[in-house]
Every structure is written in structure tokens, then in C-alpha cells.
């Protein structure tokens, strides 16, 4: 789960190229414009990532001019739906992402008594929420909810390259590890899954034990259960207005999953991006709606298929369902040129065929369960979310 507010050390301070009274504070892979001489290298500070929503308090009032928003959908989290939103901006032509503040006396007390560690998420301490607007579906309809997102399937979320440590990158470099690099589509996350029946809480517990001890699961031999989920919820299959459900059914994902689950004997989840008309302004400019697969999760083993096995699975699927699509693979054997994070961000910077900025790229190891994303700063500066 993303940690929006953390204790971090300033990696270095470098001069601002266009302002004598400003500097650039580097925190891991993030760059933040700060006042000159306010911070120094190795200072322990509080860092707020982009996409943070901060409460309207005196402590953050200086953000009003640049960051104030008021939305009806925020009323459940903030009084009157008002908050300060942190986003990618440029200050005097230099990129600035997030906010750095000194450690307050109140926070110092909590740190000194051992209640807070450097890896902890301090969002609750500061009353911070994630900027997560309702789905931008222009026809105004909302999908009917069946239940919460299934516990046995990970939600689709990748860590940003800015938060991947140099130690992790150095380890990858030393391993001569290669990565699959895929385009990150700008739509809405969708998960479609099938199990051999609808699992009770007790059955879920037993399946976790089977996975933990590496035992073959012979418990579930009943009818297949098919489900369609948005990022956070499972949806009702009877909802004729749901773009998620109707696109999944129109593209015959119920038949696709039954086919590959019977072929493999596994319970599986397909995860992808729902794109097209009425979704995020149809960023990719296509007719209708479609699903672009980016992951396949083996529920039976509790692991994602690695890129080569996912490719094999797609080949099997396309032998019977040639209309099923996968996100564009830009490089199947990308090798690190060093441990500078900029190499990953540079790969995210290009335009789509319709002239829109590409959202980003995703890196998945060919050796292990290790992945991350690089979001295009050009996309973010133009208001991408």
C-alpha cells in the first residue's frame, strides 16, 4: 500500500538554476523546490508525496494559492470537501514533486518514544488522504457493487521508481537482471477472476495454508465462480450499465477464464486496463471500449505469472480468443545501464499516436517478483492523474 507521508533523509541539495533564493532538495528519486538554506543534506524531514490531500489547517495554509481544491466527493473525508492537493508542478522552470517540512516538536516526541519508525506511513498523524477521485466515466453511471475486492487477489498497484532504493537498483544491476517494459495505459484498472466456487472465509483460510506450505489444493471441485472488479470493489454481473462488467462480458472473459482454468487446473485472475469511450476522456482515442491485459495472477499459488509465462498464457488464449489484447511490450529484455533512476523516467517520455502524452511505463523483472513504474512527468504536468 502506498505510503504518502514518511520520514526521509534529504539525499542532497543542489542549486536552483533560475532562482537565487530557491534550492532543489533531492529525496531518493523525488525533487522538491525549497527555500534556500531551509534544509541541508542528510536532514531528517517529513516528506509528502504527490497525490496527497492535506487538511485545511494553519500548518498548511501556505499551500492555499497553489493547492486548494473543493470537491463534493471529498466531503466524507474533509469538512466541506476542502483540502490541499499536492501535484507535480514547475517552480521557476524546475520540477517540484511533493512537499518537505521540518519535524515538529509534536512529531519529535512521538519519534523519541519509539512510536514511529522511518518506514511508517504518517498519513493518519497528519490527517492526509490519497487523491482518488471517482472514476471519470462521462455517461454519469456508476457500477453496482457486489462486495469488497477479493482478499486473495492483490490490487493493481506498482511502486514508483522514485521510491525504489539505490540498494534495490544496485542489486538488480549486479544480478544482470532483465526487465519486461510495457506501456502504462491511461484508463481504469479492472480485475476479472475465476475460482472453482465462491470461497467462504474458512475456505480462504485453508487456501492460504495450502499456498504457504506448498501443498496441492484439492478442496474446490464445485462450479466455477466468475467475478469482475474495479480497483477497489467487486461488481454485480447483472449491471447492464457498468462499463467494467459489460466490456468483460462482451469480450467473453468468462469463457476465456473457464478455458484457461480448465487447461491449467488453476484459479486465475486477469488484470488489465479498461480504456476507451467514456473512460478518462478516452485518452487513447479508440472506438468503443476494450481491456488491455498487463498481469495474470495465479490464485492457486499466490504468485503472478512472470513475463515469459504470461506471454505463453496469452498465446494459449489467443489460439481460441484472438481478440484478447495485451498492453504494448516496448522491450522484453531491458537491461539497466546503471542505477540512475532517470533512465527509467526517460523511457516514459513519448507521445501517443493521437498526440497525447504517454502516461508511463512499467518494469517487471524476468527473474523474480519485482516490479515498478515510471510515470511521465510531461503527463503529470499536463494534469494527468
Beta strands, then each sheet from edge to edge (+ up, - down):
strand 1: 5-9
strand 2: 12-15
strand 3: 22-27
strand 4: 30-35
strand 5: 44-48
strand 6: 52-54
strand 7: 68-70
strand 8: 82-85
strand 9: 89-91
strand 10: 94-96
strand 11: 99-101
strand 12: 129-130
strand 13: 145-148
strand 14: 178-184
strand 15: 188-195
strand 16: 225-229
strand 17: 233-235
strand 18: 268-276
strand 19: 289-298
strand 20: 303-304
strand 21: 325-326
strand 22: 329-335
strand 23: 360-365
strand 24: 371-375
sheet 1: 1+ 5- 11+
sheet 2: 2+ 3- 4+
sheet 3: 7+ 8- 6+ 12-
sheet 4: 9+ 10-
sheet 5: 13+ 17- 16+ 15- 18+ 19- 20+
sheet 6: 13+ 17- 16+ 15- 18+ 19- 21-
sheet 7: 22+ 14- 23+ 24-
end
